[in-house]
Amino acid sequence: MITSPPRLLPMASHGCSCCGPASGADTASIPAASDSSAGGASPSYQVTGLTCGHCAKSVTQALQALPQVDDVQVDLAAGGVSTVTVTGVVPPEMVRRAIEEAGYTVLS
């Protein structure tokens, strides 16, 4: 019996935002942040341009460098819209700026 090699994830057509040219991702009307006032939920941000674990690590490190950030979770959707959740007391505009300075787009 012949087994085929495991299927690898396809590369993003325009390259990785952290390793190559930025993609022209469609910035549809997806909420940028959830309402953190209800039940103490951590704010989440919809981010495009993350295509690999290195991208997720870049965003995580940029956010962890901010004061009062306790934790960062990235739900990576390679080549799609990823969800970045930030725990801590940090202004949403500061989070957006850090993500954008790392080379990614926060959808609004």
C-alpha positions in Angstrom: 0.0 0.0 0.0 1.3 3.4 -1.0 0.7 6.3 1.4 0.7 9.9 0.3 2.8 12.5 2.2 0.9 14.6 4.7 -0.9 17.6 3.2 0.8 20.9 4.2 -1.0 24.2 4.7 -0.8 26.3 1.5 1.4 29.4 1.6 -0.4 32.7 1.4 -0.4 34.0 -2.1 1.2 37.3 -1.2 3.6 36.0 1.4 3.7 36.3 5.1 3.3 39.7 6.6 6.2 39.1 9.0 8.4 37.4 6.4 7.4 38.9 3.0 5.3 41.5 1.3 2.0 42.4 3.0 -1.2 41.1 1.4 -4.0 43.2 0.2 -6.5 41.6 2.5 -10.2 42.5 2.2 -11.1 44.6 5.2 -14.8 43.8 5.4 -17.0 45.2 8.2 -16.0 42.8 11.0 -16.0 44.3 14.5 -12.5 45.2 15.7 -13.1 44.6 19.4 -15.8 43.0 21.5 -17.6 44.8 24.3 -15.4 44.2 27.3 -17.9 45.8 29.8 -20.2 42.7 29.9 -19.1 40.2 32.4 -15.5 41.2 32.4 -14.7 39.6 29.1 -11.3 40.2 27.5 -11.4 42.3 24.4 -10.9 40.5 21.1 -9.6 42.0 17.9 -10.1 40.7 14.3 -6.8 40.8 12.6 -5.8 40.1 9.0 -2.3 39.3 7.6 -1.3 36.5 10.1 -0.3 33.5 8.0 1.9 31.4 10.3 3.1 30.8 13.8 5.8 33.4 13.3 3.2 36.0 12.6 1.2 35.0 15.7 4.4 35.2 17.8 5.2 38.7 16.4 1.8 40.0 17.4 2.0 38.3 20.8 5.4 39.8 21.6 4.3 43.3 20.4 1.3 43.1 22.7 3.1 41.6 25.7 5.6 44.6 25.5 2.7 46.9 26.4 2.2 47.9 30.0 -0.6 46.2 31.9 -1.1 43.4 29.4 -1.4 40.1 31.4 -2.0 37.6 28.5 -2.4 37.4 24.8 -4.1 34.6 22.9 -4.1 34.3 19.1 -6.6 32.1 17.3 -4.7 31.8 14.0 -6.7 31.5 10.8 -3.8 31.3 8.4 -4.5 33.7 5.5 -7.9 34.6 6.9 -9.2 36.7 9.8 -7.5 35.7 13.1 -8.8 36.6 16.6 -6.4 38.2 19.0 -7.6 38.3 22.7 -5.9 40.6 25.1 -6.2 40.2 28.9 -5.3 43.1 31.1 -6.1 46.8 31.4 -4.9 48.4 28.2 -6.7 50.9 26.0 -8.0 49.4 22.8 -6.3 52.1 20.7 -2.9 51.1 22.2 -3.6 47.5 21.2 -4.6 48.4 17.7 -1.5 50.6 17.3 0.8 47.8 18.5 -0.7 45.3 16.1 -0.5 47.7 13.2 3.1 48.6 14.0 3.9 44.8 13.9 2.7 44.9 10.3 -0.9 43.6 10.5 -4.4 45.0 10.0 -7.0 45.3 12.7 -10.5 45.3 11.1 -12.9 48.0 12.1 
